[in-house]
């Protein structure tokens, strides 16, 4: 895993602009703490920060191949899990390799197949190829968008980077946000292609962007396909199990220490159990990590989202599969630390955070990084297998909006819209924006012949989660993990598994009357009965009242200033919160977190607000 950056300019000699490219690349240092590199051509510059995972000694970048017609260079981030098979095929076609890295395989794959190399890759990746033979840049991103990649058009080319901050480090990029960007920040829709910043876009998941003297073009090599499912239930269960075992085995490949993230829920427990079995065949034990909070087990009170604490289940799974399990216990001071909040907001380039759930994730990853460089996560199983409770609620199924909004957001109004002043709230028109985005998303979905209305509606719900909702979670996981130089892999995002389960009828996905029926049935022999029967719980949040007290004090301190946040947020709103005492509802705590996040973002980036 790494960070990439670059600049293509057809009217400049970029060999004279090393300082600008160095500055762009330096912003990616957290993504690649092990090494850095820059490759300059007359009209292109590629930058790279490396986190060494495969071929630690030989995988330096940017990497080049010299042909009779000129050099072809790559700067690459991610992991291709089928690089061994591809290397064998390329060798049969006459290619010779100097390293054991997947980067070199992708580069030679481009030499053999051009942009179509993307169709042969299995993994999470974002990379740029500069083909000096024809003066063309090619940007390619993985199918599910696990790895980020952004670009910014200039008057004579393009800037690009793994994160917006790499692009914003170049003076050609305007540091501005308009109403459209704010809508994306607070609407919880994550429109594919949007990057919030004016003039900036993300390469679409499964997308290819090419830039040459004729201009910029974007195409897709993959979109989520609709197909008829012909396997019976037992065959489907068996295929899910087979796919999971293959995916996890591939994603365990690493030349550096790896581990799993184990919450004690079904998803992470499945990944940990399979990883333990695969490593056990080699005489190794898997390490697993969970997050917990001081006094949580003693003070826990069940609510509609979390019926149980995670820690006992994580310990039980660890003992059951024989993992080297460690629980990372955090206290309220660390989670409420403004410096940690600032680190998270910097990592995300955005004030759209999940409050303490982001800061605790960051602190967890910091500890894990001291012991491992690669972690396997259970992220995205709920989107793939239909695990969220709103999948199973008739009112959410019938709602004419994104399903998660039907549950969490009254009237399809963004959760943070009432934090803004009246003028901005009116200008944003979030209900209208969300409605438009929802309608547009539905146009992308293909119906299978003979599909009933209910089955098609559930296909729509699955599609919305796999192309919108999961994007928010994947971006969060990538940014927060890479901020500490930890590579997090997501086996449930393997496109083969996603396609297969997406096209399995909803009646099969819920054949036993529960959520994630297929996943549970496919792995029933691997886990303790208590975990198989456990009701889903989301990522944990701290319940410590001292955390809320710390937020209250930070908000009181903010009210004594002329912070730029008050150009957006009504001061009276924050004043009304800070006058309260006693136990505060979670929505009030969330409101404080979001105002503090927004204030921190404005201080870090000082964007021009164009509205």
N, C-alpha and C positions, 0 to 999 in steps of 0.2 A: 504494500500500500504506500502511496506517495502523494505528493502535491505537484501539479503541473501548471505552467503558465507560458504565455507566448504572445507574439506580436508579428503580424504580417503587414507590410507596408510596401506598396508598389512604387511609391514616389519618394521613398527615403532609402538611404544606405544604412541599414540597421547595424552594420559593423561599427558605426560611429555612435551607437546608442546603447552601449553595454550597461551604463549606469541605470537606465530606465528598466532594462530587463532584469538586472540584478535586484532592483527594488521590488518588482513584481514577484520574482521568485522567492525573495526573503519572506514575504507574507505567508508563504506556505511552509515555513520552517517547522512548525508544530506537526504538520502532516508527514514530514520527512526529516527526522532529527539525525539520521545517520550519515547523510552525504548530500552534496548539492552539485549541480552542473548546469552549464549554459552552452548552447550551440548557436553561433551566429552565422548567418548567410547574408548576402547583400539585401535581400528583401524579406528575410524571416529570422526570427529569434525564438528559440525554444529554451525554456527553463525547467529545472526539475529539482525537487527535494525528495530524498529517498528514505523510506522506511524499509530496511532490508529484511525480506521474508524468505524469498527463494533465491538460491545461489548468492549468498551474502557477499562472497568475494568477487563474483564475476558479472553482476547485474547492473553495473553503473550506467547512468543515463545523463543526458540524452544519448541514444544509441544510434549508430550510423551504419549503413551498408553502402559501399562505393561500387557503382556500376560503370560500364563503359560510357554511359550517357550522363552520369552525374550521381550525386549522393542522394540517398533517401534517409531521412532522420525521423526518429520517434521520441516523444516524451509520453510516458505511460504511467497510469495509476490503476491499481486493482490487482485482481488475480484471475487468470484463466485456468479453470480446473481441468480442462481436457488438453492442456498444452503438450502432454506426453504423446498422445495419439497424433496430434497435429504435427509435432516434430518428426515422428516416424514417417508420416505421409510425405512431408516436405523433403525429408532425406531421400525417399524413393524417387522424388521428382528432381533430385540433383542438388538440393541445397546443402550447404555445409555450415555447421554451427561452432561458435567459439566459446559459448557459455552454456550453463544449464538453466538459464532463466526463461520464464514465460514471455518476457519482453522481446527477446530475440526471436522467439517463435512467431509472435504477432507481427513483428517487422518483416520477417521472411514471408509470412502469410500474405501481407500486403503486396510484396513483390510478386507473388504467385497469382493472387486472385484480385488484387486491387481492393476497392471499397467492399467488395463482396466477402472479404475475409470475415466481416462481422457476423455473417450468417453461420459461420462455422464455429464460433466461439461459445463456450459455456462458462459463465462466470459473472463477476462484477468488475466493470472496467470503464475507464474513460481515458481516451488517448488522442494525441494529435500526431499526424504524419505530415512532414514537409517533404514534398517530392520535388526536388530542385530540377529534375529532368523536364518538368512541364510547369514549374513554378506554381504548384497547387498545394493548398493546405486541406487536409481531411481531418475532421473531428468526428469521433465515434463514441457512442455511449451504450452501456448495456441495456438489455431489454426492459428490465423493471425499474431502471433508474436508481440502482443502489449507490452507484458512484456519481458524484455531481460533476457537471461541466457547464460553464457559462461562456457566453461570447458577447462582444460589443462591437457593432459596426463602426468603422471610422470612414473618413472621406476617401481613403485609398486602401482599405483592407479591413483588418479585424484585430481585436485584442481577445484573449481567452484565458481562462484559469479554472482551477478546481473550485474556487470560491470567489464570490464577488470582490472580496478585499484585494485579490491579486490584480483584478482589472482596475479597481479604483486607485491603485497605487500609481497608475499611469496618468499623467496630466491630461491626456486626450479624453479620458472618461469623466463625464459630469457626475458629481456626487449629489444627485437630486432624486427626489421622490415626489410623485404627483398623486392625485386622488386614486388613480387606478392602482398604484403601488400600495397605498394605504388599504384599499379594499382587499387586496390580496393578503396583506398582513393580518387582517382581523376577521376575514370571512370564513376561515376554516374550510376552504375549498381546494386550495393548492392547484390552480389551473396549470396543466402541463405547458411548458414553454415560458411561463412568467418568471421573472427574476426580481420583481419589486422595484429595482432601480431603473430610472429613466434611461432608455436606450439599450438596456441589457436584456438578454434572453438566456434561457437555459437550453442546451441541446436536449431535444425531446428524448425520453426513454425509447430505446430502440431506434434512435435517430442518427442520421449522418448529415453533417454540414460540410459543404465543400466551398472553398474560396479560391478564385483565380482572377485573372485580369478582367474576366467578363462579369464578375460579381459574386454574390453569395447565394447558394441554393441549399435548401433543406429537404431531405427525403426521409422515409422510414423504411427500415429493413425488417421491422417486426411491429405488429400490433396484436393485441389479445384476440385470438381467432375463435369464432363460434363453429363448433362441429357437433355432429350427432355422436352420441355415446352408445356403443353397442355391447359393452361388456356387462355381464351380470354382476350381482352384488358381490359374490365371493371372489370373482376375478378382479373386480375393482379394488376390493380390500387388499388382495394379494399384490396388485400392481402398485398401490400406494406404499405398501411396506417395502417392496423392491426398490422403488424410486428413492424412498427416504434413506435406505441403507447405502445406495450408490452415491447419493448426494453427500451424505455426511462423510463417507469414506474419502471422497474426492476433496472435501473441504478441510480434512484433517492434514492434508499435505502441507508441510512447512519445514523450513530449516531452522526455525526458532521456536521457543516454548509456546505452547498453545493451551487453551483452557475452554471451559464453557461457562455461560451465564446461567445460573440455576436458581429460579425463584421458588420451585416447588409446585408450580402449575404444570398442566399437562404438556404444554408446548416445549418449555425449556427442559422438562424432565425427559421427554422423548429424545431430544437431541443429546442430552447427557448420557442417557442409557445406551444409545447406539454408539456414541463416541467411546464410551467405556468398553463396550464389547469389541469394537474394531481395534482399539489400542491394546486391549487385553490379549488379542491374538498375537501381538508383537511383544508381549511381556511388559507393557507399559500401563501406567495408571493415568486416568484423566484428572486434571485439576478442575474444580468447580468453585464458583464464587457467587455469593448472594449478598444483597444489601439489607441492613436492618437498622433500627433506630434505638437509641438508649431508652430502656424501659418500655419498649413497645409491647412486648408480650404480657407484661404486668398490667399495663394501662389500656390495652386494646378494648374498644367497644365496637361491636359489629354494626354495619350499616347496610344500605341496599346495594352498595357497590362491592363491599369487602366483608364477607361473612366470617373469614378466618385470617389469621396472620400467616405469612409465608414461611417463616423460619422453621417451624417444626416439620413441615412437609419437605423443605429443602434438605434438612438433615436426614430425614427418612430416606429420601431418594439417594442421597450421597452414600448412606450406609448400604442401601439395597444394591447399588451398582458398583460399590467399592471405589468411589471417587475420593480424591484428596480434597475434602470440602472445607471451605473457609467462609465464614460470615463476616462481612465488613460492617461494623457497627458505627453509626454516625451520631453526633450530638447536635443539639439545636444551634449552638454557636457556629459550628462549621457550615451548616446549611444556610444560616441567615447572614453569613459574612458577605458584605458588599463586594469584597474583592473576588469572591467566587462567582457572585452574580455577574460581575463585570467580565470575568473570564468566559462565562457561558454565552453572554450576549455578543462578545467579540467573536467567539467561535461560530455563532450562528449568523452573524451579520444582520441580525433581525431582532426586534423586540418581541416577536412571537415566541414565547417560551411557555413551558408548563410549570413555571415557578419552582417550588421545592423539589418537584419530580425531576427537573432538569439539573438543579444544583447537586442533588444527591447522586444522580447518575454520573455527573462529572467527578465527584469525589470518589465514587466507587471505581470508576475507570482509572483514576490516579493510582489507587492502591493496586489494582490488577496489573497495571503497566509495570510495576516494580517486580512482578513475578512472571508475567507472560507478555508476549508481543501480539499474539493472535487469540481472539475469543470467538467462539461459536454461540450464536444467539437464537432464541426461539421466536424472534420478531417475525410478524407477518402471518403466522398460522391462523389467527382469527380472521384475517381478510381472505385467506385461501380456503379455509374449511367452514366459514360461517360461524364464528365463535361469539361475536358480540350479541348481547341480549336483544338489541333492537332488530336483528335479523329475524327474530322469532316472535315479535310483537305485531299483531295485526294492524295497529294504528301506524306503526312505522312503515310497514309494508305498503300501506295505502297512501301514505303522505306524499304530496307532490313536491318533495324537496329531498335533499340529501338525507339518507336515513338517520345518520348520527345527529343531525340537526333537529329532526322530529322528536328526539328524546331529550337532548340537552339544551336546545335553543327554542324558546317560545316564539312561535310565529315566524320562524326562519330569520330571526334577528341575531346578528353576531353577539357573542357573549360580552364583548368589550365595547360595544357601540355606545352604551349608556355612560361610559367613562369620558367620552368626548363632549365638547360643548355643543350647543344646539345647532350652530351654523355648520359645523363640520359634519355633524350627524346627518343633517338634511342634505348636504352636498354629496355625502357618500352614498346615500340611498342603498344601504346594504340589502334590504329585502329584495329590491329590484335586481341588484347585481347577482345575488345568490340565485334568484329565480332564472335569470338568463344563463348563468353558468350551468345550472342543473339541466335546463332544456338543451343546451348545446351538447352536454355530455351524453345525453340519451340518444342523440342522433348518431353516435359512433358505434352503437351496439347492433350486431346482426342477430336476427332471430333464426333459429333452426326450424326447418320444415316439420310441421306436426307438433310443435311445442305448445303446450297449453298456456293460457293467459297467466296462470299462477306461476308456472315454471319460468316463463319469460320474465315475469316481474322479479323473481328471485335471481335470474341471470343478470338483470339490470342492477340489482342491489350488489351482487358480487362484483360486477364490472366497476361500479362506482367506487367500491372499496379498493380494488386492485389498481385503479388508475388515479385516484384522488386521495382517499384517506391514508392509504399506506405510504403515500409519498411524504406526508408530513412526518410520519414516524421514522421512515428511512433517512430523511434529511436530518432529523434530530439525532438519530443514532450515529450517523456518519460524522456530523460536525462535532458532537460532544466527545466521541471516542478519539477522533483524529486530533482534537485539541491537546491530547496528552500522548499522541503517538501510538495509539492502540488500534489495531486492525480488527474490526468486528465483522464476521462473516454471517450471512443470513441464509441458512440452508433452505428454508421454506420459500425463498424467492428464486430457486432454480426454475427456469422457465418451463422445463419439461413437466415438473410437478404442478406448476401453476396452470398450465394449459390443460393437463389431464383432469385435475380436480374442478377447474372452472367449467368444463364441459360435462361433468358428471351431474345428472339431474338432482335437483334439490331433494326429491323424495329419497334418494340414496344418501345424500349428505346428512339427512336427519332420520335415517331408517329406524333408529331405536328411540325416537322421540326426544332426543337431546341434541345439544349443540356439538359440533365437531364429531359426529358419529363415526365417520370414516377414519379419522385420525385415531380415535380411541380404539376402534376395532382392530386397526392395523398394527397397533403396538401394545395390545392388552397383555401380552406375555412378558413385557419388559419392565413393568412398573408395579409398585405396590397398589393394592386395591383402593387404599385411601386416596391416592393421587388420581387414579382413574375416575373415582366417584366425586372428586372435589369440584365444587361449583367455581366457575371462572372468577378470578379476581384481577383487577388491573394492577399496573405497576404501583407499588406502595407509596403512600404519602405520609409524612410525619404528622402525628397527632399531638405533639408536644405543645402545650399552651405557651411555653416560653418562646417558641418560634414565632407565634402570632404576636406576642408582646414585643419581640424584636422588630417585626415589621411595623407595628404601630409607632414605635419610637422613630424608625427611619422615616416614616411618613410625616410625623410631627416635625422632624428636622427639615424635611423637604419644604414644608409649609412656611418656614422662616426665610426662604430664599425666593429669588425671582427666576427660578429654574425655567428653561425654555419649554418644559413639559406643560406649563400652564397656558401656553398658546393653543394647546390641543385639548387639555383636560380641564374641566371645571374645578377651580380651587374649592368651591363649596362642596363638591362631591367628596373630596378627600377630607375636608374639615368635618363633614358629617360622620365619616368613618372614625376619625381619631377621637371624637367625643364619646364613642361607645366604650363600654367596659364589660367585663365578664367574658364568658365564652362567646365567640363570634361564629356565625354561620360560615361554611366553607366558601360560599360565593363572595362574602366580604373579604375574606383572606385572599382569595384569588384576585379580587379587584385591586387590593393593595399591591400584590405581586406584579400585576400588569402595569400599574402606574410607575412603580419603581423600575421595572424593565424598560419601559418607554423612556423614562428619564435617563437611564444609563445609556441606552442606544443613542439618544440625541447627543449626549456628552461625548461618546466615543467617535461617532461618525460626523456629527455636525452637518447633516444633510441640508441642502436647499429644499424647502418645502414649497412645491409649486401648486398652491391652491389657496 
